Amino acid sequence: MRLVEIRNLAVRLGGHTALRDVSLGIDSGEIITIVGPNGSGKSTLLRAIIGALKPTSGDVIKSDNLRIGYVPQQLHIDPTLPMTVGRFLGLPHRVNAEQIVLALEQAGVPELAARQMSRLSGGQFQRVLLARALMNQPDLLILDEATQGLDQPGSAAFYRQIEDVRLQLGCAVLMVSHDLHVVMSASDRVICLNGHVCCEGEPEHVASAPEYRALFGEGTKGALALYRHHHSHSHDHPHDHNHSHNHDT
Amino acid sequence: MLDDFIVRATLAGLGVAIAAAPLGCFVVWRRMAYFGDATAHAAILGVAISLTLSTSIFAGVLVVSLLMALTISTLSGRGYAMDTLLGVLAHSALAFGLVAVSFLSGIRIDLMAYLFGDILAVTPTDLAIIWGGAVLVLVLIGSRWSALLTSTLNSDLAYASGIDPKREQMVLTVSLAIVVAVAIKVVGVLLIAAMLIIPAATARPFSRTPEVMAVIAAVIGAVSALGGLKAAYHFDTPTGPTIVCLAAILFALSTVVSVFRAPR
């Protein structure tokens, strides 16, 4: 079943075109990963899907009663705001203690309900965010670089948890990731974004696509190799396809 | 019973303290302290306009505070840092208000009463307005509590849950204008922000959840209002400032206590 259909989406942010000509569909149960350099519009795309940004043109069509679980890139809780994990999971809809325990178990942190959010470690915090996203039995789980700040084993464990959750709940997963090795092993489909959809398809297909190579370099040929990218996007290199990245038009 | 000015003053103080507590928590959580100040300072302009037009002070203050709050909401995020913008608006509003009041040469008004409150002069009508406003604010915030909290945590989390954080911001803006309008008689323009922030900040170390913090803040606000009233009567000091002094002492005590307690 089609959960979200995006047609010719364009988003302008402060006079700058963050996204253009984005069309894609999300079906129930699939894991889609969005990759792309910094500033390529990954978060913008997710925010347009959850409704935080209005499309400048084009449409984001969601299926009726679509339940979205959203895990933001970062969440800063002001130290003046007291918040237990249990209370946090009950926002915005009150839930009972059993539901809290269940969601924390699904997220792999069953013991945390009574803890203050401010006293969690980075890994625990991300899992609590995941647990909250699972509270309403989502059809679609959206994660925006959810492993930022976690070390490599921590993020690997986090992604394994996501796969478990997908198996248990059968929800679709849309995530932004910089951990390309995870992308390649865990995704059904990869979308390479750079203001527009450069290329998309199965991980192996994308990894060998010239557009992807142009963005991420040849070093990722062995796509399972651990790769964290620190590169500035350059178009000077010659390659044999027409690949426009003019974002100011 | 309402014939006694002390009884009226007590009820007025309680009304303001209870309405200010949950709103004050949001002011603290969302770092809107200066926002509260600016809205409150604009109220003196509302007083001048009400006196010129011979309308009710409450209505004039409500309208001007609302306009101020809306102006800040609109201007924020348009180039100026928020604290600069609020610093400009808060103090200019106060200055314009004071100048406007000075033009009212025909009427002798007790400026001090509006700057620092005049709780002992609360009339039964004032009392009805104060409690009407207080109940309205409590209903407004109480009915949207979860949505307000979610928006306060993170606007994207709110959007993903189908909550519009801009609408929730508007709920707080309107509530703030109402609280300013009803509190002007009790603590005055200059000290309204104190009644919002100090009880909430005092409650923080003893709270594990937002709800508990709001309730404790209400209790601390009420104790400050009642105790301040008594102390002012006893020492013959201005009532509004005495209430705020008591709240500040409670804040200092809570800080000391929380330092000596094991963190939780």
Chai-1 contact restraints between the chains, C-beta under 6 A:
chainA,res_idxA,chainB,res_idxB,connection_type,confidence,min_distance_angstrom,max_distance_angstrom,comment,restraint_id
A,I50,B,Y159,contact,1.0,0.0,6.0,A-B,restraint_1
A,I50,B,A160,contact,1.0,0.0,6.0,A-B,restraint_2
A,G51,B,Y159,contact,1.0,0.0,6.0,A-B,restraint_3
A,A52,B,D156,contact,1.0,0.0,6.0,A-B,restraint_4
A,A52,B,Y159,contact,1.0,0.0,6.0,A-B,restraint_5
A,I68,B,A160,contact,1.0,0.0,6.0,A-B,restraint_6
A,Y70,B,A160,contact,1.0,0.0,6.0,A-B,restraint_7
A,P72,B,N154,contact,1.0,0.0,6.0,A-B,restraint_8
A,P72,B,D156,contact,1.0,0.0,6.0,A-B,restraint_9
A,L75,B,N154,contact,1.0,0.0,6.0,A-B,restraint_10
A,D78,B,W29,contact,1.0,0.0,6.0,A-B,restraint_11
A,T80,B,V28,contact,1.0,0.0,6.0,A-B,restraint_12
A,T80,B,W29,contact,1.0,0.0,6.0,A-B,restraint_13
A,T80,B,R204,contact,1.0,0.0,6.0,A-B,restraint_14
A,L81,B,W29,contact,1.0,0.0,6.0,A-B,restraint_15
A,P82,B,S207,contact,1.0,0.0,6.0,A-B,restraint_16
A,P82,B,R208,contact,1.0,0.0,6.0,A-B,restraint_17
A,P82,B,T209,contact,1.0,0.0,6.0,A-B,restraint_18
A,P82,B,M213,contact,1.0,0.0,6.0,A-B,restraint_19
A,T84,B,R208,contact,1.0,0.0,6.0,A-B,restraint_20
A,T84,B,T209,contact,1.0,0.0,6.0,A-B,restraint_21
A,R87,B,T209,contact,1.0,0.0,6.0,A-B,restraint_22
A,L91,B,S146,contact,1.0,0.0,6.0,A-B,restraint_23
A,L91,B,L149,contact,1.0,0.0,6.0,A-B,restraint_24
A,L91,B,T150,contact,1.0,0.0,6.0,A-B,restraint_25
A,P92,B,S146,contact,1.0,0.0,6.0,A-B,restraint_26
A,P92,B,A147,contact,1.0,0.0,6.0,A-B,restraint_27
A,P92,B,T150,contact,1.0,0.0,6.0,A-B,restraint_28
A,P92,B,S161,contact,1.0,0.0,6.0,A-B,restraint_29
